[in-house]
Amino acid sequence: MTTNAKPKFAMYWAASCGGCEIAVLNIHEKILDVDANFEVVFWPVAMDAKYKDVQAMPDKSILLTLFNGGIRNNEHEEIAHLMRRKSQILVAFGSCACEGCIPGLANFSQTEQIFEAAYQSVSTDNPDNILPQYHYTMPEGDIHIPEFYPVLKTLDQVVPVDYYMPGCPPESHQIAAVIDLVIKVLNGEASLPPPGSVIGAGDSTVCDDCKRERDVKTIKKFIRIQDLDNLDPVICLLEQGVPCNGPATRQGCGALCPTAGAQCIGCYGPAEGVIDYGARLMTAFASVIDSNDPEEINRILDGIPDPAGQFYRFNLAGSLLRTGRVAWKSNGSA
Amino acid sequence: MSDNQAFEPVIIGFTCNWCSYRAADLAGTARMKYPPNVRLIRLMCSGRLDPTFVIKALSGGADGVMITGCHPGECHYIEQNYKALRRFLLLRRTLAQFGIEPERIKLVWASAAEGVRLTEEIKKMVEEIRHLGPLNWPKWSNGRPDHTVILQEEVKV
């Protein structure tokens, strides 16, 4: 390989599930184009590399870094700064890096509650009740693990980000299109979008891509889709009382879920111009309720038992409030 | 939270051009007294109230938000105040999960003639929030919350 001639590519994962890496590999033979056009210098999931190798690289020597995952501990934050320094183009890749995603929902809990769920609840077989210690002194010397932050942050809350690529995970055809674009830019056949843009997605909402028909119907109750016996294949889900997040969610997936008969859960994040994703959804949901009586409205709203989870499932860390009060109160601040 | 008697709550009040804003106007011209803790913002209708406004106010330092509009059935735009009502009920539930007490968000109907009613509601809300204490939502917008760990420049491996 004529390694030095090719521009360098890196991918890092912070607080994430690994689905973004799968989505990248899911571009099939296009991955060969990545290899043909880039030298992969750092990608912890796919190849062996050490942080010190990255530190040794000259600043701005990596052309493109896809950073997925939210900032959950100080290791993530340090690597975010490192990748920012070494990269010309830093992309917040996937919902976690863009807006916190599912790991960001932990911002509704205190650190102690998170640890209890992880190490002391039924989710873990931990008979000796062993909890992680940040620092531990061994005969051979001190060892440490990264320090857990009380609040999960998005990538752009820690370092400046050039582009955002939303999705949980980003759709593979969108990734392939972005890679095609970058290769065209390298060959001088195209130019990059303005910094700060959202790439690999549209500007409008999932509803715009959804083939279901809207009829300005209003509803008397919200119902979970699995409790609905007679789902209409044509009518808008929200107008059937199913809490569908399409009205606030950015288009990019091609309305996969509503087309398949499941409600949009909002993984592509807020559409262009939406300041607070949950607030936009509250507006949309309130508009379909067919009642002007406070008591009846409250009864209808009981059909959404977890509104914060419904409206901020992917977007909590990236929302205006960012966390529940317990998360920042538990740290002794404010 | 009664440790701070000197605490002066900041309340953002959203008023409707056709009723509650005029009620506030009436209160002013009639020299009715009410606490200066409320900052009024005029909207054309309570139906214009995007929940984003409320969330932005709370995240930006407000201790409470008062939403005001025409009495049910009296909306200048026929029924937009009912929309405000539904949004308000949904918003209050959602914010409760964030740990924001329901008392911090209030919906008040006040017609253009009800200057007294509006001033009474404002007085009541200021005292309720004074009792709750400051909300003090962290100022994320200026970069990072104050509890962020200061970073080392280089990763030590």
Boltz contact constraints between the chains, C-beta under 6 A:
constraints:
  - contact:
      token1: [A, 51]
      token2: [B, 155]
      max_distance: 6.0
  - contact:
      token1: [A, 51]
      token2: [B, 157]
      max_distance: 6.0
  - contact:
      token1: [A, 52]
      token2: [B, 157]
      max_distance: 6.0
  - contact:
      token1: [A, 74]
      token2: [B, 149]
      max_distance: 6.0
  - contact:
      token1: [A, 78]
      token2: [B, 155]
      max_distance: 6.0
  - contact:
      token1: [A, 82]
      token2: [B, 155]
      max_distance: 6.0
  - contact:
      token1: [A, 275]
      token2: [B, 52]
      max_distance: 6.0
  - contact:
      token1: [A, 276]
      token2: [B, 52]
      max_distance: 6.0
  - contact:
      token1: [A, 276]
      token2: [B, 55]
      max_distance: 6.0
  - contact:
      token1: [A, 279]
      token2: [B, 51]
      max_distance: 6.0
  - contact:
      token1: [A, 279]
      token2: [B, 52]
      max_distance: 6.0
  - contact:
      token1: [A, 279]
      token2: [B, 55]
      max_distance: 6.0
  - contact:
      token1: [A, 282]
      token2: [B, 51]
      max_distance: 6.0
  - contact:
      token1: [A, 282]
      token2: [B, 87]
      max_distance: 6.0
  - contact:
      token1: [A, 282]
      token2: [B, 90]
      max_distance: 6.0
  - contact:
      token1: [A, 282]
      token2: [B, 91]
      max_distance: 6.0
  - contact:
      token1: [A, 286]
      token2: [B, 86]
      max_distance: 6.0
  - contact:
      token1: [A, 286]
      token2: [B, 87]
      max_distance: 6.0
  - contact:
      token1: [A, 286]
      token2: [B, 90]
      max_distance: 6.0
  - contact:
      token1: [A, 289]
      token2: [B, 86]
      max_distance: 6.0
  - contact:
      token1: [A, 292]
      token2: [B, 82]
      max_distance: 6.0
  - contact:
      token1: [A, 297]
      token2: [B, 86]
      max_distance: 6.0
  - contact:
      token1: [A, 297]
      token2: [B, 89]
      max_distance: 6.0
  - contact:
      token1: [A, 301]
      token2: [B, 90]
      max_distance: 6.0
  - contact:
      token1: [A, 307]
      token2: [B, 93]
      max_distance: 6.0
  - contact:
      token1: [A, 307]
      token2: [B, 94]
      max_distance: 6.0
  - contact:
      token1: [A, 308]
      token2: [B, 94]
      max_distance: 6.0
  - contact:
      token1: [A, 308]
      token2: [B, 97]
      max_distance: 6.0
  - contact:
      token1: [A, 320]
      token2: [B, 55]
      max_distance: 6.0
  - contact:
      token1: [A, 320]
      token2: [B, 56]
      max_distance: 6.0
  - contact:
      token1: [A, 320]
      token2: [B, 59]
      max_distance: 6.0
  - contact:
      token1: [A, 321]
      token2: [B, 59]
      max_distance: 6.0
  - contact:
      token1: [A, 321]
      token2: [B, 98]
      max_distance: 6.0
  - contact:
      token1: [A, 322]
      token2: [B, 140]
      max_distance: 6.0
  - contact:
      token1: [A, 324]
      token2: [B, 98]
      max_distance: 6.0
  - contact:
      token1: [A, 324]
      token2: [B, 99]
      max_distance: 6.0
  - contact:
      token1: [A, 325]
      token2: [B, 99]
      max_distance: 6.0
  - contact:
      token1: [A, 326]
      token2: [B, 99]
      max_distance: 6.0
  - contact:
      token1: [A, 328]
      token2: [B, 138]
      max_distance: 6.0
  - contact:
      token1: [A, 331]
      token2: [B, 147]
      max_distance: 6.0
  - contact:
      token1: [A, 333]
      token2: [B, 146]
      max_distance: 6.0
  - contact:
      token1: [A, 333]
      token2: [B, 147]
      max_distance: 6.0
  - contact:
      token1: [A, 334]
      token2: [B, 136]
      max_distance: 6.0
  - contact:
      token1: [A, 334]
      token2: [B, 138]
      max_distance: 6.0
